[in-house]
Amino acid sequence: MATPEQTRPFNAASAAVSLIPFQAAMEQIHRYLACHAAGIPVPDASQLEQAREPLPQSLESPNEARFAALRHWYGFPSGGGFRPALTRPDFLPDFLGTGHYAARRIAGRRPPIPLPLEQVSGRVLAEAIRADREQPPFPRATRDGFAVRADEAAAGQTLLVTGHLRAGQCFSGPQGSGVLAPGEACEIMTGAAVPPGADAVAMVEHCEQFSNCIRLAVGRSLTRGENIVPQAAEAQCGDVLVPAGVRLRAAQIAVAAQNGYRELSVVPRPRVAILTTGDELVPYTQQPGPVQIRNSNAAMLAALVHAMGGEAVVLPPAADRADALDACLAQALTADLLLVSGGISVGRYDLVEDALTRAGARFFFGGVAIQPGKPVAFGQLPRPSQSNLAQSQVRPMPFLALPGNPISSAVTFHLFAAPLVAGLAEDAEPQPRFTLAQFTGSWQGRPGLTRFLPAACDFSASPQVRLVPWQGSGDLAALARSNCFLAIADDADNIADGSIVPILLA
């Protein structure tokens, strides 16, 4: 009789034999991205353990200057003054805190794409946006009021109003001197350039006005620099305003427009091939038979890829036959990443693992101790070496084989595919994304697996989250009612009402 090892070549790392912890799986994903970016082969976790040496520092953590720039860019608030700092649950990845994640320039990547400013929303910036002049280019008033000398106004002196300034106007003064003289004030609107000679703006509601004079109201004070943004306080000419690796949204596009950018250089979207498997699948446009189901996973995964900034390439579904799977895998080899849905468990017709093995796959892991989504495999496939292919198309292609049940597919996408798509797109935002909320209800379960259960969060000022009732990982209706997943540590056996819990954002 054939042994399991003979019938399943990948058995040593398969989900049926060896589950790796969630944290270890996340580390392997980011180890892959670091090595891929550097253009070097990915070491096996077993090799690292045997050598008892970590990855080179340049791969294990982002460049210190780059990391400092990102910390400065994002700010990384630790609680501020309005609430206590929050403690990160230690079973969740802390990419930016531990240095396991940073956007990296992909070695041998495709050239950046220049796009008009109107078309860059949602794309990842390839080259930094820099200030084309000082920001602001003049001392800017932040309130409607009167530009004054602070010492004169604070002393209660009556000041003669000698001008009126709105945004876009220059101060000329009563004698054309262009300088505010002692004993004078100039009415000024928010956003206008503060005239030379003035060093503060007294708010209009803090002043007493009579005839053509003003005086600071009794009980009001004024200090130098108040209600003024100094010239160049935001940036010097040439300063980086938005670093490469940032996903462009309205604020970043506004900064680009402010500094005269007509187009921006963006990273090409990674092409993600989506292969769904199963004899039971029919197109979602078709009426299914009594024991068939519509192919919802292809549509879901394509939407998730698009939301992450990738370009989804949906392949025709593969039947549960070796020849069909082999043909589909060969068709996917021009993509930057392959997502396979279904056929990765240990049933008689779960043939994806064997098909990947026949295609020469190198597996980094073949099962993760999570629920749902335990039978998930990550690895890379060799591509045919052809001289007419770009370097990025000759390298091995990464793949993720996801479980076929839709909630399992969604969870494993957010946990493992999202960081891969983001990394291939050189996106600096950490993936997957977690936050904390207060749990409403109760949960009891058996320890041993890290769980990600469908949940709904109200995302209010004091966010509350509750579990969504579900009938297992095939319950698409429950997935549609959820907007996040409750993350439960592998050693937890209960969660009490009112507990502060981590949630995976969907």
C-alpha positions as CSV (number, residue, x, y, z in Angstrom):
1,M,0.0,0.0,0.0
2,A,1.3,3.5,-0.9
3,T,2.3,5.6,2.1
4,P,0.8,9.1,2.5
5,E,4.2,10.6,1.6
6,Q,4.1,8.7,-1.7
7,T,0.6,9.8,-2.7
8,R,1.0,13.4,-1.6
9,P,4.5,14.7,-2.3
10,F,3.9,17.9,-0.3
11,N,2.7,15.9,2.7
12,A,5.5,17.1,5.0
13,A,4.1,20.7,4.9
14,S,0.4,19.9,4.2
15,A,-2.4,21.2,6.3
16,A,-3.3,17.6,7.3
17,V,0.1,17.1,8.9
18,S,1.8,20.3,10.0
19,L,0.0,23.6,10.9
20,I,2.2,26.6,11.5
21,P,1.1,29.3,13.9
22,F,-0.5,32.4,12.5
23,Q,2.4,34.7,13.5
24,A,4.8,32.4,11.8
25,A,2.8,32.5,8.6
26,M,2.7,36.3,8.6
27,E,6.5,36.4,9.1
28,Q,6.9,34.1,6.1
29,I,4.8,36.3,3.9
30,H,6.9,39.4,4.8
31,R,10.1,37.4,4.5
32,Y,9.1,36.6,1.0
33,L,8.3,40.2,0.2
34,A,11.7,41.4,1.6
35,C,13.6,38.8,-0.5
36,H,11.5,39.4,-3.6
37,A,12.2,43.1,-3.3
38,A,15.9,42.5,-2.9
39,G,16.0,40.1,-5.8
40,I,17.4,37.2,-3.8
41,P,16.1,33.7,-3.2
42,V,13.8,33.2,-0.3
43,P,15.3,31.0,2.5
44,D,13.1,28.3,4.1
45,A,12.1,28.9,7.6
46,S,13.7,25.5,8.5
47,Q,17.0,26.8,7.1
48,L,16.8,29.9,9.2
49,E,16.0,27.8,12.3
50,Q,18.9,25.4,11.6
51,A,21.3,28.3,11.1
52,R,19.9,30.1,14.1
53,E,20.5,33.3,12.2
54,P,17.9,35.9,11.3
55,L,17.6,37.4,7.8
56,P,20.1,40.1,7.0
57,Q,19.3,43.4,8.7
58,S,18.5,45.1,5.4
59,L,15.7,42.5,4.9
60,E,14.5,42.0,8.4
61,S,13.7,45.6,9.0
62,P,13.2,48.7,6.8
63,N,16.1,51.1,6.3
64,E,16.3,53.3,9.4
65,A,16.1,56.6,7.4
66,R,13.1,55.2,5.4
67,F,11.4,54.0,8.6
68,A,11.9,57.3,10.3
69,A,10.5,59.1,7.3
70,L,7.4,56.9,7.4
71,R,7.0,57.4,11.1
72,H,7.2,61.1,10.6
73,W,4.7,60.9,7.7
74,Y,2.1,58.9,9.4
75,G,2.6,60.3,12.9
76,F,1.9,57.1,14.7
77,P,-0.2,58.5,17.6
78,S,0.1,56.5,20.8
79,G,-3.1,57.6,22.4
80,G,-2.7,61.4,22.5
81,G,-4.0,63.4,25.4
82,F,-7.7,62.3,25.2
83,R,-7.4,58.6,25.9
84,P,-4.8,56.2,27.3
85,A,-2.4,54.4,25.0
86,L,-3.7,51.0,23.8
87,T,-1.7,47.8,24.1
88,R,-1.4,45.7,21.0
89,P,-2.4,42.0,21.6
90,D,0.9,40.1,21.3
91,F,-0.6,37.4,19.0
92,L,-1.1,40.0,16.2
93,P,1.7,41.2,13.9
94,D,3.2,44.6,14.6
95,F,4.8,45.3,11.2
96,L,5.8,48.9,11.7
97,G,6.8,48.4,15.4
98,T,9.1,45.5,14.8
99,G,10.3,46.4,11.4
100,H,8.9,43.4,9.6
101,Y,7.1,45.6,7.0
102,A,8.2,48.4,4.8
103,A,7.4,49.3,1.2
104,R,10.4,48.4,-0.9
105,R,11.4,49.1,-4.4
106,I,11.0,45.8,-6.2
107,A,14.3,44.7,-7.9
108,G,13.7,44.3,-11.6
109,R,10.3,45.8,-11.3
110,R,8.4,47.2,-14.3
111,P,9.0,51.0,-14.9
112,P,6.7,53.4,-13.1
113,I,3.8,54.9,-15.1
114,P,3.2,58.6,-15.5
115,L,-0.5,59.4,-15.1
116,P,-2.4,62.7,-15.2
117,L,-3.4,64.0,-11.8
118,E,-7.0,63.2,-12.5
119,Q,-6.3,59.5,-12.9
120,V,-4.0,58.7,-9.9
121,S,-6.6,58.3,-7.1
122,G,-6.0,54.9,-5.4
123,R,-2.6,54.3,-7.1
124,V,0.7,53.9,-5.2
125,L,3.1,56.8,-5.6
126,A,6.4,55.7,-7.2
127,E,8.4,58.9,-6.8
128,A,8.1,61.4,-4.0
129,I,6.1,64.6,-4.2
130,R,8.4,67.6,-3.3
131,A,7.6,71.2,-2.5
132,D,8.3,73.5,-5.4
133,R,8.6,76.5,-3.1
134,E,8.3,77.3,0.6
135,Q,5.1,76.2,2.2
136,P,3.4,78.5,3.0
137,P,5.2,80.9,0.7
138,F,4.3,83.8,3.0
139,P,3.3,84.3,6.7
140,R,-0.4,83.2,6.5
141,A,-3.2,84.4,8.7
142,T,-5.3,81.6,10.3
143,R,-8.1,83.9,11.5
144,D,-10.2,86.8,10.4
145,G,-9.1,89.8,12.4
146,F,-6.4,92.5,12.5
147,A,-2.7,92.2,11.7
148,V,-0.9,94.0,14.5
149,R,2.2,94.3,16.6
150,A,1.4,92.0,19.5
151,D,3.2,94.2,22.1
152,E,1.1,97.2,21.2
153,A,-2.2,95.3,21.1
154,A,-1.5,93.5,24.4
155,A,-0.8,96.8,26.1
156,G,-4.3,98.0,25.2
157,Q,-3.1,100.6,22.7
158,T,-5.6,102.0,20.3
159,L,-4.5,101.2,16.7
160,L,-5.3,103.0,13.5
161,V,-6.7,100.6,10.8
162,T,-4.8,101.6,7.6
163,G,-5.7,98.7,5.2
164,H,-7.8,95.7,4.3
165,L,-6.4,92.4,3.1
166,R,-8.1,89.4,1.6
167,A,-6.4,86.3,0.3
168,G,-4.3,87.0,-2.8
169,Q,-3.7,90.7,-2.0
170,C,-0.5,92.4,-1.0
171,F,-0.3,95.1,1.6
172,S,0.8,98.5,0.3
173,G,0.2,100.7,3.3
174,P,-1.1,104.3,3.5
175,Q,2.2,105.7,2.0
176,G,2.9,102.8,-0.3
177,S,5.7,101.6,2.0
178,G,4.4,98.0,2.1
179,V,5.2,97.8,5.9
180,L,2.8,98.1,8.7
181,A,3.9,101.1,10.8
182,P,3.9,101.3,14.6
183,G,0.5,102.2,16.0
184,E,-1.3,100.7,12.9
185,A,-3.4,97.7,12.3
186,C,-4.6,96.1,9.0
187,E,-7.9,94.2,8.7
188,I,-7.1,90.7,7.4
189,M,-9.0,87.7,6.2
190,T,-8.1,84.0,6.8
191,G,-5.5,82.8,4.3
192,A,-4.1,86.3,3.5
193,A,-0.4,87.2,3.7
194,V,0.4,89.0,7.0
195,P,2.0,92.3,6.1
196,P,5.6,93.0,7.1
197,G,5.8,94.8,10.4
198,A,2.9,92.8,11.9
199,D,3.7,89.8,14.1
200,A,0.3,88.6,15.3
201,V,-3.4,88.5,14.2
202,A,-6.0,89.6,16.7
203,M,-9.2,87.8,16.2
204,V,-12.0,90.1,15.1
205,E,-14.3,88.9,18.0
206,H,-11.5,89.8,20.5
207,C,-11.4,93.4,19.4
208,E,-13.4,96.6,20.1
209,Q,-13.9,98.6,16.9
210,F,-14.8,102.3,16.7
211,S,-14.5,104.7,13.8
212,N,-11.3,103.6,11.9
213,C,-9.6,102.3,15.0
214,I,-9.4,99.0,17.0
215,R,-8.3,98.0,20.5
216,L,-8.0,94.6,22.1
217,A,-11.0,93.9,24.3
218,V,-10.5,94.0,28.1
219,G,-9.4,90.7,29.4
220,R,-8.0,89.5,26.1
221,S,-4.3,88.8,25.5
222,L,-2.1,88.4,22.4
223,T,1.4,87.0,21.9
224,R,3.8,87.2,19.0
225,G,3.1,84.7,16.3
226,E,-0.5,84.1,17.4
227,N,-2.9,83.1,14.6
228,I,-0.1,83.1,12.0
229,V,1.6,80.2,10.2
230,P,5.2,81.4,9.6
231,Q,6.6,81.3,6.1
232,A,8.2,77.9,5.3
233,A,6.8,76.4,8.5
234,E,5.2,73.5,6.6
235,A,8.1,72.8,4.2
236,Q,11.2,74.2,2.6
237,C,11.6,74.2,-1.2
238,G,12.6,70.7,-2.3
239,D,11.3,69.0,0.9
240,V,9.5,65.6,0.5
241,L,5.8,66.2,1.1
242,V,4.6,62.7,0.2
243,P,7.1,59.8,0.2
244,A,7.0,57.1,-2.4
245,G,5.0,54.1,-1.4
246,V,2.0,56.1,-0.2
247,R,-1.4,55.2,-1.7
248,L,-2.8,58.4,-3.3
249,R,-6.0,59.8,-1.9
250,A,-7.6,63.2,-2.0
251,A,-5.2,64.9,0.5
252,Q,-2.1,63.7,-1.3
253,I,-3.5,64.6,-4.7
254,A,-4.3,68.1,-3.3
255,V,-0.6,68.4,-2.2
256,A,0.5,67.5,-5.7
257,A,-1.8,70.1,-7.2
258,Q,-0.6,72.7,-4.8
259,N,3.0,72.1,-5.9
260,G,2.3,72.2,-9.7
261,Y,2.3,68.5,-10.5
262,R,0.3,67.9,-13.7
263,E,1.1,64.1,-13.5
264,L,2.5,61.7,-11.0
265,S,4.7,58.7,-11.4
266,V,2.8,55.6,-10.0
267,V,3.7,51.9,-9.5
268,P,2.1,49.6,-12.1
269,R,-0.7,47.6,-10.7
270,P,0.3,44.0,-9.9
271,R,-1.6,41.5,-12.1
272,V,-3.3,39.0,-9.9
273,A,-4.6,35.8,-11.6
274,I,-7.7,34.3,-9.9
275,L,-8.4,30.6,-10.4
276,T,-11.4,29.0,-8.9
277,T,-11.8,25.3,-8.9
278,G,-14.6,22.8,-8.6
279,D,-17.0,20.8,-10.7
280,E,-19.9,22.4,-8.9
281,L,-19.2,25.9,-10.2
282,V,-21.2,27.6,-12.9
283,P,-20.8,31.3,-14.0
284,Y,-22.8,33.7,-11.8
285,T,-24.7,34.7,-14.9
286,Q,-26.0,31.2,-15.3
287,Q,-28.9,29.4,-13.6
288,P,-27.3,26.6,-11.5
289,G,-28.6,23.0,-11.4
290,P,-29.9,21.3,-8.3
291,V,-26.4,20.5,-7.0
292,Q,-24.4,23.4,-8.6
293,I,-23.5,26.8,-7.2
294,R,-22.7,30.1,-8.8
295,N,-19.0,31.1,-8.9
296,S,-19.2,33.8,-6.2
297,N,-15.6,33.5,-5.1
298,A,-14.2,34.8,-8.4
299,A,-16.2,38.0,-8.1
300,M,-15.4,38.4,-4.5
301,L,-11.6,37.9,-4.9
302,A,-11.6,40.2,-8.0
303,A,-13.2,42.9,-5.9
304,L,-10.8,42.4,-3.0
305,V,-7.8,42.5,-5.4
306,H,-9.1,45.8,-7.0
307,A,-9.6,47.3,-3.5
308,M,-6.0,46.5,-2.7
309,G,-4.8,48.3,-5.9
310,G,-4.2,45.2,-8.0
311,E,-5.5,44.3,-11.5
312,A,-7.6,41.1,-11.3
313,V,-7.3,38.6,-14.1
314,V,-10.1,36.1,-13.7
315,L,-9.3,32.8,-15.3
316,P,-12.1,30.3,-16.3
317,P,-12.8,27.9,-13.4
318,A,-11.0,24.6,-13.4
319,A,-12.7,21.3,-13.2
320,D,-11.6,18.8,-10.6
321,R,-9.3,17.0,-13.0
322,A,-5.5,16.9,-13.1
323,D,-5.3,17.9,-16.8
324,A,-7.7,20.9,-16.3
325,L,-5.7,22.2,-13.3
326,D,-2.4,21.8,-15.1
327,A,-3.6,23.8,-18.1
328,C,-5.0,26.6,-15.9
329,L,-1.8,26.9,-13.9
330,A,0.2,27.2,-17.1
331,Q,-2.1,29.9,-18.2
332,A,-1.6,31.9,-15.0
333,L,2.2,32.1,-15.2
334,T,2.3,35.6,-16.7
335,A,0.7,37.2,-13.6
336,D,2.5,38.7,-10.7
337,L,0.5,36.7,-8.2
338,L,-1.8,33.7,-8.4
339,L,-4.8,33.1,-6.1
340,V,-6.3,29.7,-6.3
341,S,-9.7,29.1,-4.5
342,G,-10.8,25.7,-3.5
343,G,-9.3,22.2,-3.8
344,I,-6.6,22.7,-1.3
345,S,-7.8,20.5,1.6
346,V,-7.3,16.8,2.0
347,G,-10.4,15.3,0.3
348,R,-10.3,12.8,-2.6
349,Y,-11.0,15.6,-5.1
350,D,-8.8,18.3,-3.5
351,L,-6.3,18.1,-6.3
352,V,-4.7,21.6,-6.2
353,E,-1.8,20.7,-4.0
354,D,-0.8,17.9,-6.4
355,A,-1.2,20.1,-9.4
356,L,1.0,22.8,-7.9
357,T,3.6,20.1,-7.0
358,R,3.6,18.9,-10.6
359,A,4.2,22.4,-11.8
360,G,7.3,22.6,-9.7
361,A,6.0,24.6,-6.8
362,R,8.1,25.5,-3.8
363,F,5.9,25.6,-0.7
364,F,6.6,28.0,2.2
365,F,3.7,26.7,4.2
366,G,0.8,24.4,3.7
367,G,-1.5,25.0,6.6
368,V,-2.0,27.7,9.3
369,A,-3.5,27.2,12.7
370,I,-6.4,29.5,12.1
371,Q,-10.2,29.3,11.9
372,P,-11.6,29.6,9.3
373,G,-9.0,29.1,6.6
374,K,-6.8,26.4,8.0
375,P,-5.9,24.7,4.7
376,V,-4.1,27.6,3.1
377,A,-0.9,27.2,1.2
378,F,1.7,29.7,0.2
379,G,4.6,29.2,-2.2
380,Q,6.0,30.1,-5.6
381,L,5.9,28.5,-9.1
382,P,8.7,28.6,-11.6
383,R,8.1,30.3,-14.9
384,P,9.5,29.4,-18.3
385,S,12.8,31.2,-19.0
386,Q,12.3,33.2,-22.2
387,S,14.6,36.0,-23.4
388,N,11.7,38.2,-24.5
389,L,10.2,38.3,-21.0
390,A,10.8,41.1,-18.5
391,Q,12.8,40.2,-15.4
392,S,9.7,40.4,-13.2
393,Q,8.1,37.7,-15.5
394,V,11.0,35.3,-15.3
395,R,11.2,35.2,-11.6
396,P,9.1,32.5,-9.7
397,M,5.5,33.6,-9.4
398,P,4.1,33.7,-5.8
399,F,0.8,31.9,-5.2
400,L,-1.7,31.5,-2.4
401,A,-4.1,28.5,-2.5
402,L,-7.1,29.6,-0.5
403,P,-9.9,27.4,0.9
404,G,-13.0,27.3,-1.3
405,N,-15.6,28.3,1.3
406,P,-16.3,32.0,0.9
407,I,-15.7,33.2,4.5
408,S,-12.4,31.1,4.6
409,S,-11.4,32.7,1.3
410,A,-12.2,36.2,2.5
411,V,-10.3,35.7,5.8
412,T,-7.2,34.2,4.2
413,F,-7.2,37.0,1.5
414,H,-7.2,39.7,4.2
415,L,-4.5,38.0,6.2
416,F,-2.1,36.7,3.5
417,A,-3.1,37.9,0.1
418,A,-3.5,41.6,1.1
419,P,0.1,42.0,2.2
420,L,1.3,40.3,-0.9
421,V,-0.7,42.5,-3.2
422,A,0.4,45.6,-1.2
423,G,4.0,44.5,-1.2
424,L,4.0,43.9,-5.0
425,A,2.4,47.3,-5.4
426,E,5.1,48.9,-3.1
427,D,2.3,50.2,-0.9
428,A,3.7,51.5,2.4
429,E,0.5,50.9,4.4
430,P,0.8,47.8,6.7
431,Q,-1.5,44.9,5.8
432,P,-3.5,43.2,7.2
433,R,-5.1,46.1,9.2
434,F,-6.3,45.7,12.8
435,T,-7.9,48.0,15.3
436,L,-9.5,47.6,18.8
437,A,-13.1,47.8,19.8
438,Q,-15.3,46.9,22.8
439,F,-17.0,43.5,22.5
440,T,-20.7,43.3,23.0
441,G,-22.0,39.8,23.8
442,S,-20.0,36.7,24.9
443,W,-17.9,34.0,23.2
444,Q,-16.7,30.6,24.4
445,G,-14.6,28.1,22.4
446,R,-11.8,25.7,22.5
447,P,-8.2,27.0,22.5
448,G,-5.7,25.9,19.9
449,L,-6.5,28.0,16.8
450,T,-6.3,31.8,16.1
451,R,-9.8,32.7,15.1
452,F,-11.2,35.4,12.8
453,L,-15.0,35.3,13.2
454,P,-17.4,37.5,11.1
455,A,-18.4,40.5,13.1
456,A,-20.0,44.0,12.8
457,C,-18.4,47.1,14.3
458,D,-20.2,50.4,14.5
459,F,-16.9,52.4,14.2
460,S,-18.2,55.1,16.4
461,A,-16.1,57.3,18.7
462,S,-16.2,54.4,21.2
463,P,-16.4,51.5,18.8
464,Q,-18.5,48.5,19.7
465,V,-18.2,45.2,17.9
466,R,-20.5,42.1,18.0
467,L,-20.3,38.7,16.4
468,V,-22.5,38.1,13.4
469,P,-24.4,34.7,13.6
470,W,-23.2,32.4,11.0
471,Q,-23.7,28.8,9.8
472,G,-20.1,28.0,9.0
473,S,-17.6,29.3,6.5
474,G,-19.9,28.8,3.5
475,D,-22.4,31.3,4.9
476,L,-22.1,34.2,2.4
477,A,-25.1,36.0,3.8
478,A,-23.3,36.3,7.2
479,L,-20.2,37.6,5.4
480,A,-22.4,40.2,3.7
481,R,-23.7,41.3,7.1
482,S,-20.2,41.7,8.6
483,N,-17.7,44.5,8.1
484,C,-14.8,43.1,10.1
485,F,-13.6,39.9,11.8
486,L,-13.2,39.4,15.5
487,A,-9.6,38.2,16.2
488,I,-9.3,35.7,19.0
489,A,-5.9,34.5,20.3
490,D,-5.1,30.8,20.1
491,D,-5.0,30.4,23.9
492,A,-8.4,32.0,24.5
493,D,-11.4,30.0,25.6
494,N,-13.8,32.9,26.3
495,I,-14.4,36.6,25.8
496,A,-16.5,38.5,28.3
497,D,-19.0,41.2,27.5
498,G,-17.3,44.6,27.5
499,S,-13.8,43.3,26.8
500,I,-11.5,45.3,24.5
501,V,-10.8,43.1,21.5
502,P,-8.8,43.3,18.3
503,I,-10.6,43.2,15.0
504,L,-9.4,42.5,11.5
505,L,-10.7,45.2,9.1
506,A,-12.4,44.0,6.0
